Amino acid sequence: MFSVFKKLSILIVLSFASCNFNIPITVENPPIIHLDSESGIYSTKIGRSIIIAPSYDYVTNAIYTWSINDSIIGINPSLEFTGEELGSVFIKIKVETESGSDEEEIRVDVVEREIPTVSLVGADKGYTVSIGEELTLRASVRQTSLPTTYSWRLNDNIVSDSLQYTFIADSIGVYNFMFRAENEDGADSISTTVEVVALPPISWTFAQTEYQLIAGRTIEIGPVQTENLEGATFRFAIGDSIVQEGEKSTWLCSFTQEGDYLIDITATLVRGTQTDSLYQQVTLKVISTETLYYRPKSASSQSKFNRVYEYTPAPGQFINEKKTGGFDDTQTTPETAVAYAEKRLNNSDWVSLGGFGGYIVVGFDHSIDNSGDYDFGVLGNSFSGSSEPGIVWVMQDENGDGLPNDNWYELRGSETGKDSTIQNYAVTYYRPSAPQMPVQWTDNQGNSGQIDYLIAYHRQDYYYPLWIEEDSYTLRGTCLASRTYDKSGNGTYWVNGEFDWGYVDNFSSTDRLTGDMNNYFKISDAIDTQGNSVNLKYIDFVKVQTGVNVKAGWLGENSTEVVGFFDYNMIK
C-alpha cells in the first residue's frame, strides 16, 4: 500500500527556447494513510463508541471517505464508530487528492460488555429473623476481566464493600437491603428485605406423606427438616391412640399386621405467652410378605441394567455440557434427561451426577438375589488419586407396580457410623440469575457455598440442569467427610483420595474385585435409617448418589460418574 514515492519530491525542469534559465515546479506525492493500529484490527463493546484516528501524509485539500459495503458513514479524517451488533465490521477509509489516492480496510470487532451480574439466594422472598439473630447475606457476582466494586446498602446507607454482610437487628421492623456491583462497563444490583420479629416463625418439611412397609420391618416417619422448632413437642397418633409424644421429631415404627394406617403428626411450641403448632397427616400401607412381587431370572434375562428411571444430577461442570458431557440442549424435561442418561450408559459412556446429592436410578429385567456375597457391580472411572465416591442405595418393588417408589435402603460402607459422616444431609441449589455464573447452595448445617463456573474448561451457559423447572431444588442423602487435598500446597495439584470400601467411582483396594474401574456391592450390607441390617432377600432397583460436598480447586466440584450397572451373580 506504500508508494516508493512516499518522501520524494519530483522536480520538473522546463526549458524555454527563448530564455536562458530553468523554473523548478514541485508536485506533491499521493496521500498516504498511517493507521493507529498496526494490525488494522480494533475492538469495542456493544453500544460503546470508538475513535479511529489515522495519521496522514500529503493530504492537502484531501477528501476523506469512510464506508461499509460502499455505504458512506463518514467524511472526516477520523471516525467515531458505535457497535450496534455483536460481530466483526469491515470499514474502508479512502483519501483522495489531486495527486492520487490511498485506501485501507480495517476490522472492528464488536464484543459484549462485561457488565457484572449479581444474584442473592432468597432475595425474592426476603428473610425473617428474630431480634438478636445473626443473618449473613452473601451475594454472587459473575466474573469479569474488569476491576469491580461492591456495596451493601441498608436503608440507603452503605454498610459494606464486600460480597457479604452480616446483619444483627436490635429492634422489630422491616429493613431494606440493596447489593450493587459496578465496573466501567456498567452495574447490576439486587434488593431484598429482612423482617425482624420478636419470635421466628416455625416450619417443617416432609419428603413424603405416603409410606409403605413390609410387615416386620422398621420405618422412620416424620419431617426431614424443621425450622425454629427447638423445644417443641411432637405427637404421633393413629386415631385416638397416641403412639409417641416428646421432643423427637420422627417416629421409628414397625407393624406386623398388613393394612392402611392414617398417622396424625402435630408439633407444638410454647414460647412465653405464645403457642404455635403445625399439623401433617401421612398414610402408611403395610404389606404382608416380602416375596410377593419377586421377579425370577429367565432364559432371556440380561446381567446389565435394562432401564434408567430417574436422572437428577446436582449442578456441575459436566451438566448441560456438549463437548465431553454429550448434552445437546434438547434435555429440557425429566424424560429427555432420562433418555440421555440411558443412551450414554448403553454406549458405555460416563454419566456425571454433579455435586453432592446428584443421583441416578436404574432397574433390571429381574430381581437381583442376595447371595450373601458380592451381588452387583457399578462401573465408574476412578483411578489412583481420583476418587469421587457415590453412595449406593437399593430398593425392592414392594408394591409391585414396577416403579422405584418404595423404600430406599443405604448400603453400608467403610464410613458408615463414623462421627464425620452426616446422615440426612441436605443441600439446596439455586438457579443462577444469568449465564456463566456459579451455582449457589445452602445446606441444612448452616453452611453455604457455590459450584464454581470454570470458564477455562466448560463454557455452557448454565451448570444448573436445564430440565429442573424450579428456581431451587434440594437433594438429600449421606455426606462423607471428603479426602480431597492440595498435594502441591500452591493449588496446582489436587488429589481426591480413595475410601476403603463400599462406594462407586472409588479406587478401593477392597471391592474392585476385577482390578478395573468396577466396584462391587453386597445386598447384605443394606441398612435402615438407624444403621441396622435389613436382610433383604433381593432387590429390584439401584440408586447411586454423589456422596461428598467438596471442590478441588481448578478441577472443580467432586462429582460421581457412572458408566454401567450389572448383576454380578449372573457372571461370576
C-alpha positions as CSV (number, residue, x, y, z in Angstrom):
1,M,0.0,0.0,0.0
2,F,3.0,2.2,0.5
3,S,4.4,4.0,-2.7
4,V,8.1,4.2,-3.4
5,F,7.4,7.9,-3.8
6,K,6.5,8.4,-0.1
7,K,9.1,11.0,0.7
8,L,10.4,12.1,-2.7
9,S,9.6,15.3,-4.5
10,I,9.6,15.4,-8.2
11,L,11.4,18.2,-9.8
12,I,10.3,19.1,-13.2
13,V,12.6,21.5,-15.1
14,L,11.1,23.3,-18.1
15,S,13.4,24.8,-20.6
16,F,12.2,27.7,-22.6
17,A,13.8,28.2,-26.0
18,S,13.7,32.0,-25.8
19,C,15.1,32.2,-22.2
20,N,18.4,31.1,-20.6
21,F,17.0,29.9,-17.2
22,N,15.1,27.0,-15.5
23,I,11.9,27.1,-13.4
24,P,11.6,24.3,-10.7
25,I,8.0,23.1,-10.1
26,T,7.2,20.8,-7.1
27,V,4.3,18.3,-7.4
28,E,3.1,16.7,-4.1
29,N,3.1,12.9,-3.7
30,P,-0.2,10.9,-3.5
31,P,-1.7,10.7,0.0
32,I,-0.5,8.0,2.5
33,I,-2.6,6.6,5.4
34,H,-0.9,5.5,8.6
35,L,-3.4,3.5,10.8
36,D,-3.2,4.0,14.6
37,S,-3.4,0.2,14.9
38,E,-0.5,-1.9,13.5
39,S,-2.8,-4.8,12.8
40,G,-5.6,-2.8,11.4
41,I,-7.9,-4.5,14.0
42,Y,-9.9,-2.6,16.5
43,S,-12.2,-3.7,19.3
44,T,-15.2,-2.0,21.0
45,K,-18.0,-3.2,23.2
46,I,-21.6,-3.2,22.0
47,G,-23.2,0.2,22.4
48,R,-19.8,1.9,23.0
49,S,-18.1,4.3,20.7
50,I,-14.5,4.1,19.4
51,I,-12.5,6.8,17.7
52,I,-10.4,5.6,14.8
53,A,-7.8,8.3,14.0
54,P,-5.2,7.5,11.4
55,S,-2.4,10.0,10.6
56,Y,-1.8,11.0,7.0
57,D,0.9,12.3,4.7
58,Y,0.4,14.5,1.6
59,V,-3.3,15.3,2.2
60,T,-3.5,19.0,1.1
61,N,-7.1,19.6,0.1
62,A,-7.9,15.9,0.7
63,I,-11.3,14.2,0.5
64,Y,-11.9,11.5,3.2
65,T,-14.4,8.8,2.8
66,W,-15.3,6.1,5.4
67,S,-17.6,3.3,4.1
68,I,-19.1,0.0,5.0
69,N,-20.1,-2.1,2.0
70,D,-19.9,1.0,-0.2
71,S,-22.2,3.0,2.1
72,I,-20.6,6.2,3.3
73,I,-20.5,6.5,7.1
74,G,-18.0,9.4,7.5
75,I,-16.2,12.2,5.6
76,N,-13.7,13.4,8.3
77,P,-10.1,12.4,8.9
78,S,-11.2,10.5,12.0
79,L,-14.3,8.3,12.6
80,E,-16.3,7.8,15.6
81,F,-17.9,4.3,15.3
82,T,-20.5,2.7,17.6
83,G,-21.0,-1.0,17.5
84,E,-24.7,-1.8,17.4
85,E,-24.5,-5.6,16.9
86,L,-22.1,-8.3,18.0
87,G,-19.5,-9.4,15.4
88,S,-16.9,-8.1,13.1
89,V,-17.4,-5.0,10.9
90,F,-15.1,-4.2,7.9
91,I,-14.6,-0.5,7.2
92,K,-12.8,1.2,4.4
93,I,-11.0,4.5,4.6
94,K,-10.1,6.3,1.4
95,V,-8.2,9.5,1.0
96,E,-8.1,11.4,-2.4
97,T,-6.2,14.4,-3.6
98,E,-5.3,15.9,-7.0
99,S,-2.1,13.8,-6.9
100,G,-3.8,10.4,-6.3
101,S,-5.4,8.3,-3.5
102,D,-4.7,5.8,-0.8
103,E,-7.1,3.2,0.8
104,E,-7.0,0.9,3.8
105,E,-9.5,-1.7,5.2
106,I,-9.8,-2.1,8.9
107,R,-11.8,-4.5,11.1
108,V,-13.7,-3.6,14.2
109,D,-14.7,-6.4,16.5
110,V,-17.8,-5.6,18.5
111,V,-17.9,-7.7,21.7
112,E,-20.2,-8.0,24.7
113,R,-19.8,-5.5,27.5
114,E,-18.7,-7.2,30.8
115,I,-21.4,-5.9,33.0
116,P,-21.4,-7.7,36.4
117,T,-24.5,-9.7,37.1
118,V,-25.5,-10.3,40.7
119,S,-27.6,-12.9,42.5
120,L,-28.6,-13.4,46.1
121,V,-30.1,-16.6,47.4
122,G,-33.6,-15.9,48.8
123,A,-33.8,-12.3,47.8
124,D,-37.1,-12.7,46.0
125,K,-38.9,-13.9,49.2
126,G,-37.0,-11.9,51.7
127,Y,-35.8,-13.1,55.1
128,T,-37.3,-13.3,58.6
129,V,-35.2,-13.3,61.7
130,S,-35.7,-12.6,65.4
131,I,-34.2,-9.9,67.5
132,G,-30.5,-10.6,68.1
133,E,-30.3,-13.3,65.5
134,E,-27.4,-13.1,63.1
135,L,-28.1,-13.2,59.3
136,T,-25.2,-13.3,56.8
137,L,-26.2,-12.1,53.3
138,R,-23.8,-13.5,50.6
139,A,-24.1,-12.1,47.0
140,S,-22.7,-13.9,44.0
141,V,-21.3,-11.9,41.0
142,R,-20.4,-13.2,37.5
143,Q,-16.7,-12.9,36.9
144,T,-15.4,-10.3,34.5
145,S,-11.9,-9.2,33.5
146,L,-12.5,-5.7,34.8
147,P,-12.0,-4.3,38.3
148,T,-15.4,-4.4,40.1
149,T,-16.5,-2.7,43.2
150,Y,-19.2,-3.9,45.6
151,S,-21.5,-2.2,48.1
152,W,-24.2,-3.2,50.5
153,R,-26.8,-0.6,51.5
154,L,-29.1,-0.8,54.5
155,N,-31.9,1.7,54.3
156,D,-29.8,3.7,51.7
157,N,-26.7,3.8,53.9
158,I,-23.6,2.0,52.7
159,V,-22.6,-0.7,55.3
160,S,-20.2,-2.9,53.5
161,D,-17.9,-3.0,50.4
162,S,-17.5,-6.8,50.2
163,L,-19.6,-9.6,48.8
164,Q,-21.2,-10.4,52.1
165,Y,-22.7,-8.6,55.0
166,T,-23.7,-9.8,58.5
167,F,-26.8,-8.2,59.9
168,I,-27.9,-8.3,63.6
169,A,-31.1,-6.4,64.4
170,D,-31.9,-5.0,67.8
171,S,-35.4,-3.8,67.1
172,I,-38.5,-5.1,65.3
173,G,-39.2,-3.8,61.8
174,V,-38.6,-4.3,58.1
175,Y,-35.1,-3.4,56.8
176,N,-34.4,-2.7,53.2
177,F,-31.1,-4.0,51.7
178,M,-29.5,-3.5,48.3
179,F,-26.3,-5.1,46.9
180,R,-24.6,-3.4,43.9
181,A,-21.7,-4.4,41.7
182,E,-20.2,-1.9,39.3
183,N,-17.3,-1.7,36.8
184,E,-16.5,0.5,33.8
185,D,-18.9,-1.4,31.6
186,G,-22.0,-1.0,33.9
187,A,-23.6,-2.1,37.1
188,D,-26.2,-4.5,38.4
189,S,-28.0,-4.6,41.7
190,I,-30.5,-6.7,43.7
191,S,-32.7,-5.7,46.6
192,T,-34.4,-7.6,49.4
193,T,-36.0,-7.1,52.8
194,V,-35.3,-8.5,56.2
195,E,-38.2,-8.6,58.6
196,V,-37.2,-8.7,62.3
197,V,-39.8,-10.2,64.6
198,A,-40.0,-11.0,68.3
199,L,-40.2,-14.7,67.6
200,P,-39.1,-16.5,64.4
201,P,-41.7,-18.5,62.5
202,I,-41.8,-22.3,62.8
203,S,-41.9,-24.7,59.8
204,W,-41.2,-28.2,58.8
205,T,-40.6,-30.1,55.6
206,F,-41.8,-33.6,54.7
207,A,-40.0,-35.5,51.9
208,Q,-43.1,-37.7,51.5
209,T,-46.6,-38.1,53.0
210,E,-47.3,-41.6,51.7
211,Y,-45.3,-44.5,53.1
212,Q,-45.4,-48.3,52.7
213,L,-43.7,-51.0,54.6
214,I,-43.1,-54.8,54.6
215,A,-44.6,-56.2,57.8
216,G,-41.9,-56.8,60.4
217,R,-39.6,-54.1,59.0
218,T,-38.9,-50.8,60.6
219,I,-39.5,-47.4,59.1
220,E,-38.9,-43.8,60.3
221,I,-41.7,-41.4,59.7
222,G,-41.7,-37.6,60.2
223,P,-40.3,-34.3,58.8
224,V,-36.9,-34.4,57.2
225,Q,-36.2,-30.8,58.2
226,T,-37.5,-28.4,60.9
227,E,-37.1,-24.7,61.4
228,N,-37.2,-23.0,64.8
229,L,-38.8,-25.9,66.5
230,E,-36.2,-26.4,69.2
231,G,-38.1,-27.3,72.4
232,A,-41.3,-28.3,70.6
233,T,-43.4,-31.3,71.5
234,F,-44.1,-33.8,68.6
235,R,-47.1,-36.0,68.8
236,F,-47.8,-39.1,66.6
237,A,-51.3,-40.6,66.8
238,I,-53.3,-43.2,65.0
239,G,-56.9,-42.4,65.5
240,D,-57.4,-41.7,69.2
241,S,-54.2,-43.6,70.2
242,I,-51.1,-41.6,70.8
243,V,-48.2,-43.8,69.7
244,Q,-45.3,-41.3,70.6
245,E,-45.1,-37.9,72.2
246,G,-42.0,-35.9,73.1
247,E,-39.1,-33.9,71.7
248,K,-38.2,-36.4,69.0
249,S,-39.5,-35.2,65.6
250,T,-39.6,-38.6,63.9
251,W,-41.2,-41.9,64.8
252,L,-39.4,-45.2,64.3
253,C,-42.1,-47.8,64.0
254,S,-42.8,-51.4,63.0
255,F,-46.0,-53.1,62.1
256,T,-46.8,-56.8,61.9
257,Q,-50.3,-56.5,60.6
258,E,-50.9,-55.5,57.0
259,G,-53.3,-52.7,56.3
260,D,-53.7,-49.0,55.7
261,Y,-52.9,-46.6,58.6
262,L,-53.5,-42.8,58.9
263,I,-51.0,-41.1,61.2
264,D,-51.6,-37.6,62.5
265,I,-48.4,-35.7,63.4
266,T,-48.6,-32.5,65.4
267,A,-45.8,-30.2,66.6
268,T,-46.5,-27.7,69.4
269,L,-44.1,-25.0,70.5
270,V,-44.8,-22.7,73.6
271,R,-42.7,-19.5,73.7
272,G,-43.7,-17.3,76.6
273,T,-47.4,-16.5,76.2
274,Q,-47.4,-17.6,72.5
275,T,-48.2,-21.1,71.4
276,D,-47.7,-22.2,67.8
277,S,-48.5,-25.6,66.2
278,L,-48.1,-27.5,62.9
279,Y,-50.1,-30.5,61.6
280,Q,-49.5,-33.1,59.0
281,Q,-51.3,-36.3,58.2
282,V,-49.4,-39.2,56.5
283,T,-50.5,-42.6,55.2
284,L,-48.8,-45.9,55.8
285,K,-49.5,-49.1,53.8
286,V,-48.2,-52.3,55.4
287,I,-47.7,-55.2,53.0
288,S,-47.6,-58.7,54.5
289,T,-44.9,-60.6,52.5
290,E,-41.5,-59.7,51.0
291,T,-41.5,-62.1,48.1
292,L,-45.0,-61.3,46.7
293,Y,-43.5,-59.4,43.7
294,Y,-40.2,-61.2,43.3
295,R,-39.2,-61.5,39.6
296,P,-37.0,-64.6,39.0
297,K,-34.5,-64.7,36.2
298,S,-35.5,-66.2,32.9
299,A,-33.6,-67.6,29.9
300,S,-33.8,-64.1,28.3
301,S,-32.6,-62.1,31.3
302,Q,-29.6,-59.9,30.9
303,S,-27.0,-59.1,33.5
304,K,-26.8,-55.4,32.7
305,F,-29.4,-52.9,33.7
306,N,-32.4,-52.5,31.4
307,R,-33.8,-49.1,32.3
308,V,-32.9,-45.7,33.7
309,Y,-35.9,-44.5,35.8
310,E,-34.6,-41.2,37.2
311,Y,-31.6,-38.9,36.5
312,T,-31.4,-35.8,38.7
313,P,-27.9,-34.6,39.0
314,A,-26.7,-31.7,41.2
315,P,-25.3,-28.8,39.3
316,G,-21.8,-29.4,37.9
317,Q,-19.3,-28.6,35.2
318,F,-20.4,-31.5,33.0
319,I,-24.2,-30.8,33.3
320,N,-25.6,-29.4,30.0
321,E,-22.0,-29.7,28.6
322,K,-21.8,-30.7,24.9
323,K,-18.2,-31.5,24.1
324,T,-17.5,-34.2,26.6
325,G,-20.7,-34.5,28.5
326,G,-22.8,-35.4,25.5
327,F,-25.7,-33.0,26.0
328,D,-27.2,-31.2,23.0
329,D,-29.7,-28.7,24.6
330,T,-32.7,-31.0,24.0
331,Q,-32.5,-32.3,27.6
332,T,-35.2,-29.9,28.8
333,T,-37.6,-32.3,30.6
334,P,-37.1,-35.2,33.1
335,E,-38.0,-37.6,30.3
336,T,-35.4,-36.4,27.9
337,A,-32.8,-36.3,30.7
338,V,-33.5,-39.9,31.5
339,A,-33.3,-40.8,27.7
340,Y,-29.9,-39.0,27.6
341,A,-28.5,-41.0,30.6
342,E,-29.9,-44.3,29.3
343,K,-28.3,-43.8,25.9
344,R,-25.0,-42.8,27.4
345,L,-24.9,-45.9,29.7
346,N,-25.9,-48.2,26.8
347,N,-23.0,-46.8,24.8
348,S,-20.6,-47.3,27.8
349,D,-20.2,-43.5,28.2
350,W,-20.0,-42.0,31.6
351,V,-22.8,-40.0,33.2
352,S,-22.0,-37.3,35.7
353,L,-24.1,-36.9,38.8
354,G,-22.8,-33.4,39.5
355,G,-22.1,-32.2,43.1
356,F,-23.4,-33.6,46.3
357,G,-26.7,-35.4,46.2
358,G,-27.0,-35.8,42.4
359,Y,-28.4,-39.2,41.6
360,I,-29.4,-41.8,39.0
361,V,-31.8,-44.7,39.5
362,V,-31.7,-47.9,37.3
363,G,-33.6,-51.2,37.2
364,F,-33.1,-54.7,35.8
365,D,-35.3,-57.2,33.9
366,H,-35.3,-59.4,37.0
367,S,-34.8,-59.3,40.8
368,I,-31.2,-59.5,41.9
369,D,-30.8,-62.1,44.6
370,N,-28.9,-61.6,47.9
371,S,-26.2,-64.3,47.7
372,G,-24.6,-63.2,51.0
373,D,-21.5,-62.1,48.9
374,Y,-21.0,-59.6,46.2
375,D,-24.2,-59.4,44.1
376,F,-23.9,-56.5,41.7
377,G,-21.4,-54.1,40.3
378,V,-21.2,-50.5,39.2
379,L,-18.6,-49.2,36.7
380,G,-17.1,-45.8,37.4
381,N,-14.0,-44.0,36.2
382,S,-11.8,-43.7,39.3
383,F,-8.0,-44.1,39.4
384,S,-5.3,-43.6,42.0
385,G,-5.7,-40.1,43.3
386,S,-9.1,-39.5,41.7
387,S,-12.0,-41.0,43.7
388,E,-15.3,-39.3,43.7
389,P,-17.4,-41.6,45.9
390,G,-21.0,-42.4,45.2
391,I,-23.3,-43.7,48.0
392,V,-25.3,-46.8,46.9
393,W,-29.0,-47.4,47.8
394,V,-31.1,-50.4,46.9
395,M,-34.9,-50.9,46.8
396,Q,-37.4,-53.8,46.4
397,D,-40.5,-53.3,44.3
398,E,-42.6,-53.8,47.4
399,N,-45.9,-52.7,45.9
400,G,-45.4,-54.5,42.6
401,D,-46.1,-51.5,40.3
402,G,-42.7,-51.7,38.6
403,L,-41.6,-48.3,39.7
404,P,-38.9,-47.2,42.3
405,N,-41.4,-45.6,44.6
406,D,-40.9,-47.8,47.7
407,N,-38.3,-47.7,50.5
408,W,-34.6,-47.0,49.8
409,Y,-32.0,-48.7,51.9
410,E,-28.4,-47.4,52.0
411,L,-25.6,-49.9,51.6
412,R,-23.1,-49.9,54.5
413,G,-19.7,-48.5,53.5
414,S,-16.4,-48.0,55.3
415,E,-17.5,-44.6,56.5
416,T,-20.9,-45.7,57.9
417,G,-21.3,-44.8,61.6
418,K,-18.3,-42.5,61.8
419,D,-18.7,-39.2,63.6
420,S,-17.5,-37.4,60.4
421,T,-20.3,-38.9,58.3
422,I,-23.5,-36.9,58.2
423,Q,-26.8,-38.7,57.8
424,N,-29.8,-36.8,56.4
425,Y,-27.6,-34.2,54.9
426,A,-29.4,-31.8,52.6
427,V,-28.2,-29.2,50.0
428,T,-30.4,-26.7,48.2
429,Y,-29.1,-25.4,44.9
430,Y,-30.3,-22.1,43.4
431,R,-30.7,-21.2,39.8
432,P,-28.1,-18.5,38.7
433,S,-29.6,-15.2,37.5
434,A,-27.5,-15.1,34.3
435,P,-25.4,-17.3,32.1
436,Q,-21.8,-18.2,33.1
437,M,-22.4,-17.7,36.8
438,P,-21.6,-20.1,39.7
439,V,-24.4,-22.0,41.3
440,Q,-25.0,-21.1,44.9
441,W,-26.1,-23.6,47.6
442,T,-27.0,-23.7,51.2
443,D,-27.2,-26.8,53.4
444,N,-29.1,-27.9,56.5
445,Q,-26.0,-27.5,58.6
446,G,-26.0,-23.7,58.3
447,N,-23.3,-23.6,55.6
448,S,-23.3,-22.1,52.1
449,G,-21.1,-22.1,49.1
450,Q,-21.1,-22.4,45.3
451,I,-20.4,-24.7,42.4
452,D,-17.7,-22.7,40.6
453,Y,-18.1,-21.7,37.0
454,L,-15.0,-22.9,35.2
455,I,-14.8,-20.6,32.3
456,A,-11.4,-22.0,31.2
457,Y,-12.8,-25.5,30.7
458,H,-16.6,-25.7,30.4
459,R,-18.4,-22.8,28.9
460,Q,-22.0,-23.9,28.6
461,D,-24.3,-21.2,29.8
462,Y,-25.6,-23.0,32.9
463,Y,-24.3,-25.7,35.2
464,Y,-27.9,-25.9,36.7
465,P,-29.8,-28.7,34.9
466,L,-32.0,-27.4,32.1
467,W,-34.9,-29.7,32.9
468,I,-35.3,-28.5,36.5
469,E,-38.2,-26.1,36.3
470,E,-37.9,-24.8,39.9
471,D,-35.6,-21.9,40.8
472,S,-34.2,-24.1,43.6
473,Y,-34.2,-27.8,44.4
474,T,-33.0,-29.8,47.4
475,L,-31.1,-33.1,47.4
476,R,-30.8,-35.3,50.5
477,G,-28.6,-38.2,51.4
478,T,-25.5,-39.2,53.3
479,C,-22.4,-37.0,53.2
480,L,-18.9,-38.3,53.7
481,A,-16.0,-36.3,55.0
482,S,-14.0,-35.6,51.9
483,R,-10.5,-36.8,51.3
484,T,-9.7,-34.1,48.8
485,Y,-6.5,-32.1,49.4
486,D,-4.0,-29.8,47.6
487,K,-0.9,-32.0,47.4
488,S,1.2,-29.2,45.8
489,G,0.4,-26.7,48.5
490,N,0.0,-24.0,45.9
491,G,-3.2,-25.1,44.2
492,T,-1.7,-26.8,41.2
493,Y,-2.0,-30.4,42.1
494,W,-5.2,-31.7,43.8
495,V,-5.8,-35.2,45.0
496,N,-9.2,-36.9,45.6
497,G,-8.2,-39.6,47.9
498,E,-9.9,-43.0,47.9
499,F,-12.1,-44.6,50.6
500,D,-11.7,-48.1,52.0
501,W,-14.8,-49.8,50.5
502,G,-18.5,-49.5,49.8
503,Y,-18.7,-46.6,47.2
504,V,-19.0,-46.2,43.5
505,D,-16.3,-44.4,41.5
506,N,-13.8,-45.2,44.3
507,F,-10.3,-46.5,43.8
508,S,-10.8,-49.1,46.6
509,S,-8.3,-51.9,47.3
510,T,-11.2,-54.0,48.7
511,D,-14.2,-54.0,46.4
512,R,-12.6,-53.5,42.9
513,L,-12.5,-57.3,42.6
514,T,-11.6,-57.4,38.9
515,G,-8.8,-54.9,39.0
516,D,-10.6,-52.4,36.8
517,M,-12.9,-49.5,37.4
518,N,-15.8,-51.7,38.7
519,N,-16.8,-51.5,42.3
520,Y,-18.8,-54.5,43.7
521,F,-21.6,-54.5,46.3
522,K,-23.4,-56.8,48.7
523,I,-27.1,-56.6,49.2
524,S,-26.5,-58.0,52.7
525,D,-24.9,-54.5,53.5
526,A,-28.4,-52.9,53.3
527,I,-29.2,-50.9,56.5
528,D,-32.2,-48.8,57.7
529,T,-32.0,-45.3,59.0
530,Q,-30.7,-46.5,62.4
531,G,-27.8,-48.4,60.8
532,N,-29.4,-51.8,61.5
533,S,-29.3,-54.6,58.8
534,V,-32.4,-55.0,56.8
535,N,-31.8,-58.6,55.5
536,L,-33.3,-58.1,52.0
537,K,-33.7,-61.3,50.1
538,Y,-33.5,-59.5,46.7
539,I,-33.6,-56.0,45.2
540,D,-35.1,-54.5,42.0
541,F,-33.6,-51.0,41.8
542,V,-30.3,-49.3,42.5
543,K,-29.6,-45.7,43.1
544,V,-26.2,-44.0,43.1
545,Q,-25.7,-40.6,44.6
546,T,-22.7,-38.3,44.9
547,G,-21.6,-38.6,48.5
548,V,-19.3,-35.6,49.1
549,N,-19.7,-31.9,49.0
550,V,-16.3,-30.6,48.1
551,K,-14.4,-28.9,45.3
552,A,-10.7,-29.5,44.3
553,G,-9.6,-26.0,43.3
554,W,-9.3,-25.6,39.5
555,L,-10.6,-29.1,39.0
556,G,-14.0,-28.0,40.3
557,E,-16.6,-29.9,42.3
558,N,-16.3,-33.6,43.1
559,S,-18.9,-35.5,41.1
560,T,-19.5,-39.2,40.9
561,E,-19.5,-40.6,37.4
562,V,-21.2,-43.9,36.5
563,V,-20.7,-46.0,33.3
564,G,-22.7,-49.1,33.9
565,F,-24.7,-51.4,36.2
566,F,-24.8,-55.2,36.2
567,D,-25.9,-58.3,38.1
568,Y,-22.7,-59.9,39.2
569,N,-24.5,-63.1,40.3
570,M,-25.1,-63.8,36.6
571,I,-21.5,-63.6,35.5
572,K,-19.3,-64.6,38.4
